[in-house]
Amino acid sequence: MKPMSVLAVSCTALAFSTAAFAQQGDGTDVPVAIHVFKPDKAPATPERLAGLKVPAGFTVSTFATGLKNPRIIAVSQNGAIYVSRREQGDIVLLKDADGNGVADAAPLVVANRPNAHGLAIKGDKLYIATVKEIFVAAIRPDGTLGPLEMIVGDLPDGGQHPNRTMGFGPDGMLYVSVGSTCNACNETNPENASILRVSPDGKMRTIFARNLRNTIGFGWQPQTGELWGMDHGIDDLGDDLQPEELNLIEQGKQYGWPHAYGVNGIHPQTTPPGEITKAQWLAASTPMVLGYTAHAAPMSMVFYSGGNFPADYQGDAFVAMRGSWNRKPASGYEVVRIKFRDGKPDRFEPFVTGFLTDSGLKHIARPVGLAMLKDGSLLLTDDGNGTIYRIAYTGAAGQVTTAIAPPAGPMLAQAAKGIGVPLTIDRPETASSKSSVKVRSTAVTPQGMIAEKYSEYADAVSPPLSWDPVTGAQSYALIMEDPDSLPITPFVHWVAWNIPPSTTSLPEGLQEQERLTLPDGMMQGRNSKNTPGYYGPQPPVGDPAHRYSFQVLALDTVLDLPIGANRDQVLGAAQGHVLAKGALTGRYRQVAKPPKSGTLPAGMIKTPGTKAR
């Protein structure tokens, strides 16, 4: 066999992904030159460490060694340092009580969980993420942990990107990054390739943003309170594609993966489901704000708000770049600074370089975790040589002492969108209706109980629906809402539009994707869970029966909306075009907890043991 140095291939012959949907031939013929190059590991000798480069006034020193596979770092209010070790399956505790910049003693193992990775601290509690679980434990005064309690047990399985990361936003909610299972494919679990928004007790979660391939590093800009993240680009597109993406991450948006990337990039091999064109997918995607060298592998991101670095660094972000395998010359193996101006990113700058040595053929560190100590210095983990480095400013001028806490307003405002409004049929956007539509179902009687199989506690399939035809209708829209849910009121369970005028019935169990090919052209938007298609009733166990209103609008037009539109976008486009409207309301109550299931507020994603969504 020939060495795999450079492969010149055609995208019509090379399968970049294991797609969940059949790939369709479209005449694509794009040659791609790819490289598999893994710089060899070298010991971090004093001579090599002397080659590290940092801005004037900064120093890099060794904080701890011999840690094997240190990954993510979290620092408590009292200075306890927690480090996850994925390959060892544990969390270790380090301290620097005398403040000399070196760990006081050997690491103490304080928790064991297979594939432990993500860490986050809120008050006196440490949160730990594995591939599929999130645990929480009380932090004792001496830094050791109390018993671990599992609060989430049904995160999607990992595949290619199993390393979950977490962070508490200024709104007090836990944000969890769940990577894709593959390089580029249509995921069958909507929680893959997303960032989740989870309540601190784990009982409530929604998808905050989606189509993010693997955003391990993210954080909140201290001045604006906005969420930014670095997403890993697609592999196998060439040495210089795809760039690593810096994204402004906002609720409800999708970020292109797997079919679009960068600003106007189109993946040549993938096929969106439901006969959606790549141009339509691109138009519905939020482009990156800044791009960085392809394949550099961005890991942790920290916004600086400490009291050690010069004032010019306040509000800037630092990103650990673990380093490439799919590029030659290699990229990454460094820490970069993202310079922000007035709360917006301006450019990338080198911050710590030199971990790639020996003319780029070897490396002495693969940077992963970043965290800020109480004194304002940064800790950096290297999971290749098992080392933690300390980055500090030792100059005398321009220091600041006041930390900046990101404002909660932007995250709270995003979460409040669409909440506290009337049901669709009672909103002013549908007031142009001059007649009514009779909506019926063989499975749902007016005010009757909805069968369990249509709920998220069971099969979670959409029920059959039908309605009377309306003269002059050019299309129909369908919106299902629960006015009794909390805290999202009403909770949107189903959004559909451009149902053909010849279609006045829908069968049981429609596909959960943006566009349907039967009925052909029917579009499905984002529900309150932030996924396309039907999401069944899921009131908390023991709640009185919730009402679920299936509302049909007859429109005198076909709506021109992007894929993934939400209820409010649909209603905005439909305003003035509603010929007739009607609703069928059923009820659902969950009396007993299903075996091994969790209980959540209405419409939220389930906890361990229930049907994976």
N, C-alpha and C positions, 0 to 999 in steps of 0.2 A: 504494500500500500504506500502511495506517495505521502510525504509529510503534508499536514494540513496547515500550510503557512498562509497562502492566499488562495481563495476559491473564486473563480469567475463563474457566475451562475446566472441563469435566467429565472425571473420570478415566476414564470409559468411552470417551471420544473421544480423549484425549491419550495417545500412546505415550511413556512415560518411558524406555523401554529397548529395546534390540534383544535380546530374550530368546532363549536357546538352545532353549527349549521352548515349545510352543504356549500362548498365554494362553487361559484358560478363562473364559467368561462366568459371573459369579456374582451379578449384580444390583448390583454396586458403582456408586454414583453420588455422587461426592465432588467438589464444586466446589473449585478451587484457584486462588488469585490469586498469580501469580508476577511477578517483576520482573527485568528485565535492566538493571543499572545499573553502569557502570564509571567510577568517578571518574577524571578526567583526570590525567595526570602533570604535575607542576609541578617546576621546578628547586628544589633544596635550598639556597635563598638563606640568608644569615645571619639575615635577619629571620624566615624560617619556622623555621629550626633553633632560634631563640631561643624558639619556642613549644613545644618539647618539654617534657614534664612527667615528672619522676622523683621518687621519695621523697627526703626531706630527706637531705642528705649525699652524694647520688649525682650524677655528671656524665656527660654523653654528649658525646664528642668524635669528630672524624673521624680514622679510622686510615689509610684509603687511599681514593683516588678514581680515576675513569677506568677501572674494571674491566669495564665493559659488563654482563656477566650473571653476577656471582658468586652461587654457590648454597650449597654445603655447605663447612664448614670443619673441618679436623682439625689439631691441634697436637701436634708430636712432643715427646719427652722433652727434647730440647735446644732447644726453643723455635721450631723451624721451623714456619711456618704454611702449610698447603696449602689451596687454594681451588679447587673445581671450577667450571667455567664451561660449563654445558650447551650453550648456543647456539654457543659457540666451539669446543666439543669438546676442551677441554684442562684441564690442572691447572697452576696457577701457584703459585710459591713466594714468600712474603713473609717478611721478618724485621724484628725490632725489637731489634737488638743492644744499643743504648744504653739501652733501656728507657724512652724518653721518650713512649711511647704513640702513636707515629706510625711507619708502615712506613718502613724505611730508604731504599729505592730502588724503582724501577719493578719490577713483578712479572716474575719469570722463569718462562717456560713450561718445565716439567719433564716433561710427558707429554702426548701427544695421543691421544685415542680419541673417536670419534663418540659424542655424547650422554653423555659422562662426567658422573657425578652423585654417587653415594654415595661417601663416604670413611670409612676406619677405619684406625687404627694399632694394631699389636701389636708391641711391642718395637721393632726397627729395620726394620720392614716397613710399607709403605703399601699398603692395599687400595683398589682403585678399582672401582666398579660402573657399568656402562653399562646399557642396557635389558636385554640378554640375556647379558652376560658379567660375570665378576669377574676382575680382574687383580691381581697382587701384584708389588711391586718393592722391592728393598733400598733403604733410606735411607742415602746416603753421609754422611760427616762434614760435608760442606759443605751438606747439605740436598738436593742433587740426587739423582736416582733412578737405580738400575741398570736393566737391561733389564726390560721388563714381561713377566710370565709369565701366560698365561691359565689359571686353575684351574677355572673354571666357564664353560661356553659355551652352555648350553641353558636359561637362565631363560625364562619365558614372554614372548612378545611383549607390547608395552606397551599398545596401545590408548589409552584415555582417561587412564590413569595410568602413564606409563612411567618415572617418576623413582624408581629404587631407592635405598634408604638402608640403611646397615649400622651395626652396633655390636658390639664384643666384650663378651660377658657376663662376669660374675665366674667362670664355669665355664671360661673360655678358648675358648668356641665363638663362632663368628661368626653373628650374627642378622641376617637380611636381610628387609626389608619389600618385598613385591611387591604393588602395588596392583591394583585391579580393572581390567578392560578397558572398563568401561562405568559408567553412572550407577547402574543397578539391573537386573541380569540374572542368570540362572543360568549361571555360568561352565562352560565345557567342559574347561578345564584346572584341576585342583584346586590348583595352586600359585598361581593368581591370587587376589587378595584374601586374602593370608595373610602370616604371618611364618615364614620358614624358619630352621632351625637347621643350620648348616653347619660342618664341620670346617675348621680353618685351611688345610689343603691342598686343600680343595674336593672331596675324594674321597667324602665322606659327607654326606648331607643328608636331613632329614625336614621335614615341615610341623609347626611348633611349635604354631601357633594359626591358625584359619581364620575366614572370613566377616568379615574386617576390610576395609572398603571401600578405605581408603588411609591406613595408619598410617605416615606419613613420620617423625614425631617419636616416639621412644621412648627409654627409659633405665631404669637400675636404681637404686632408692631406696637411698641409702648405708647407712641403718640396718638395713633389712630384707633387702636383696638381691633384692627383688621387682621384676619387670618391669612397667613402666607405659607406656602409649602413648596418644597423642591420635589418634583416628580422624576422618577427614573425613565429615561427614554427607551424606546424599543430597540432591541438588539437585531443584528443580522441585516441591517440596512446599509452598511458601509462604515468606514472609519469615522466619517464626519456626520453621520445621521444615526439616530435622532439626537438633537441637542437635549441636554438635561434642562427641564423646564422649571422656571420660577413662576408660580401661579398665585394670583389673588383668589383665594378659595371662598366662595360665597354659597349660601344655602340655595339648594335647588338647581345649581348649575351643573352642566356636564362638560368635561374637559377633553373630549376628542378620542381618547384611546378606545378601541384599538385601530380605528379606521382613519383618524386624522391626528396630526401632531404639529407642534410649533405654532406658526401663524397661519400658514396655508398648506402645510404638508399633508399629503394623502398617502396612506399605506398602499402599496401597489397590489398586495396579495389578498387582503381580507375582503369579506363581503358582509355588509350589514344585513340583518334579517328583515323579512317582510317586504322585500323589493325596494327598500329605501336606497336611494342613490348616495354615493359618497359625497356628492356636492351638497345634498340635503343634510347629511350627517355633519359635514364641515360647517355649514351655515348655522347649525344648532349648537356648535361647540364653542367654548370660550377659549380664545387663543392664549398662549403663554405671554407673560409680560416681558421677561428676559430669558435668554437662552445661554447655556454654558456648554463647554466642550463636551461632545458626545462621549458616552460610556464612562464618565468620571465617577459614577455611582454615588450620588449625594446621600448622606446618611443623616445624622442629627443636625438640627438647626436650633440655634439659640440667639434670641434678640438680646443685645447687651443693655443692661440697666443697672450696672453695679457701680462701685465707687473706686475702682482701681485704674481703669483705662482713662486716657485723656477724654475731655468733654466731647471732642469730635466723633467719638465712637458711640455716644449715646444714641440708642434707637437703631443702630446698624445690626445686621444679622451676620452670624458666623455659621458656616456649613462645613461639616467634615466630609471630605470626598474620599471614599474608601479605595477607589482605583479601578481601572478597567481590566477586562480580559478580552474584549472584542475589538481591540484597536491597536495599531502600531504606527507611530510611537504611542506608548502608554499615556493615559490621561488620569488625572486624579492624584491619589496618594499625597493629599495636602489638606490644609484648611484655608477656605476662602472667606473673604469679607464681602458682604453685599452692602454697598454704600447707599443709604437712604437720604433723600432730601425732602423735607416737608412731609414726611410720612410715606413717600413713594420711592421705590427702588430706582437707582440711577445707573449703577454699574457693579460688576464684579471686580474685586481686587485680590491679588495674592496676599495671604496673611502668614501662614506657616508653610514653607516649601522645603524640599530637600529630603523628604522621606523616600523619594525615588532616587536611587544612587547608581553608581557604577555605569555611567552613561545610559541610564534608563533601563538597564538589564536586570537590576535587583531593587528590592525595597526593604526598608528597615521597619516600616509600620504600615498598617492598613487602618486609617482613622475611622472610627465609628461613632462613639458617644461623645457628646459635649455637655457640660453643665457648668454653671457659675457658682463658685464658692461664696461664702458670706463676705469674704474680703474683696470680692470683685474679680479675682483671678478666674481663669477657666481651667477645667480639667478635660483632658482628651484621652479616650481609650484607644488602644491599638490591639485588635483581636488577633493579629498575626504573631507578634512577639510577646504578647501578654503583659503589656506595659500600660501604665497611666502616666501621662505627661501633664505638667502644670505650666500654663502660659500666663505670665504676669508682666505688668508694666513696672519698670524700676526707675523710670525718669522722674524728675522732680516737678515738672511744670504741667499745668493743664488738667489736673485731676479733679474729679467731682466726687461728692459724697452722698448725694441723694438718689435713691433708686426710684425708677419710674414704673408705676403700675398701669398696665393698659386699661383704658376705659371700657366698661361693659356695654355701653350704649349700642355700638354697631352689631354685636352678636345678639343682644336682646331684641333689637329692631328687626333683624332678619327672622328670628324665631316667632315674632308676633304677626308676621304677614299672613293675611287670610284668616285670622282668628277673630272670633267675636262678631261674625257677620251673619245675616239671615240665610236660610236655605235658598237654593238657587231660584225656586219658583216664586219666592217672595222678594227677590232683589230687583232694584230698578232696571238692571240690564235686561230683564225679561218682561218688562212692563208693556212692550208693544204687542204682546199676545192679545188676539181678539177672540180666540176660541180655546177650547180645551181638547186635550188628547187623552183618550182612555188607555191606560197602561195596565197590563195584566201579566200574569205568570201562572203556569201550571204548577209551580212550586211554592209560590208565595200568594196567600190571600190577603186582602186588605186588613191591616192590623193583626194579621195572624202570625204565628210563630214560624220563623225561618228554620228549615231543617239544618241539623248540625253539620251535614256534609258541605254546606256552603260557607261555613265559618272557618276561621283560622285555627280552630281547635281540631279540625278534622281534615277533609279533602281540600278545602279552600278553593273550590271551583265556582265559577260564576253561574248563577241560576238562569234558566231560560226566561226570556222576556219577549213580549209582543205588544204592539200598539196599533191603533187604528190609523190608516193612511190619512194624510192631510192634503187637501187639494192645493196645488201650487208649491208644495215643499220641494226644495232642491237638495236638501240634506236633513239629517236628524243629528241631534247631539244628545248625549246621555251623561248625567252626573248623579252619582250615588253619595249620600252624605248621612252622617250620624250626628244629630243635634244634641245628643246626651253625653257625648264623650268629654273627657277631661284629660289633660289641660288643653288639648286642641279641640276647639268647638267652633263650627262643626268639623268633624274629622271627615275628610274626603276619601272615599273608598274606591271611586271609579270615575274616570274622566274619558269620554270618547266623543269624537266629532267626525264629520264627513261620512256618516253612515249613509250609504246610497239611498236615494229617494224610493227606489224599488224594494228596499229592505225594510220590513216592518216587524221582523222577529229575529231574535238572536238565540242560538242554541246554547245548551249548557256547556260550560267548560271552555271558554274562549282562550286563545293563546294570550300570554302576558308579555306582549311586545308592542313597540311603538306603532307599527303598521301591520294590519291584517291583510291577507290575500283572500280571505273568505270571512265576511263580506269584503270584497276587493276594494281597497282604498280606505277602509275604516281606520281612523287614527285613534290611538290611546295615549293619553297624557299622564302626567305625574299625579299620583295620589298623595295623601299626607305622609305616607311612608317614603315618598320620593322614588317610587318605582312605577313603571308603566303597567297598565292593565288593572284587573280586578284585585282588590284586597278585601277579604271577607270580614264579617263581624268578629270582634274579639273583645267584648266587654270584660272587665275584671270578674273573676269568679265571685258569685254572691251578689253582684249588682242587680238592681231591678232591671227588667228588660229594657234594652235600648231600642230606639226607633231607627230604622234604616229606610231612607227615602230614595227610591229609584225614580229619577226625574227625567222626562223626555221633552226635548224642545224640537219643534218643527221649524225649520229655517227656510227663508226664501233665497238663500245663497249657499255657496260652498265656501267654507272658511279657509283663508290663506294664513296658516300658522306654522311655525317651525315644529319639527318633531320634538316631543317631550314637553309640549305646552301644558300649563297647569289650568286649574279651574278658572281662575280669574282672567287669564289670557283668553280662554275660550269665551267667557261671558263678555269680555270687552269687545271681542271681534263680532259676537252675535248680537250686540246691542242694536236695536232698531230693525232687526231681521227676524224676530221671533213671531211666527204666524200663530202658533198654538203651543200650549204646554200642558203637562199633566204629570201626575205622580202616583206611584204605588208604594205604600208604606207597610213594611213588615217589621216584626220585632224579633229580637234574639236575646236570650239570657243563658248564661253558663252557670248551672246550679252546682255542679261538682267539678273538681279539678281532674282533668284526664291523668292517666298514669304518668308520673314523673314530669308533669308539666309545671310551668311557672304561671304566675298570675300577673297581668300587666294592665295598665290603663287602656281604655278602648283604643283599638286600632294599632297599638304598638307591637313591635316585633317580639316574638315569644322568647322565653328563657328555656333552660335545658329540657329536653325530652319531647317537645312538641314538634310539629311538622316544620322541617327546615324551609325557610323562605329565602 
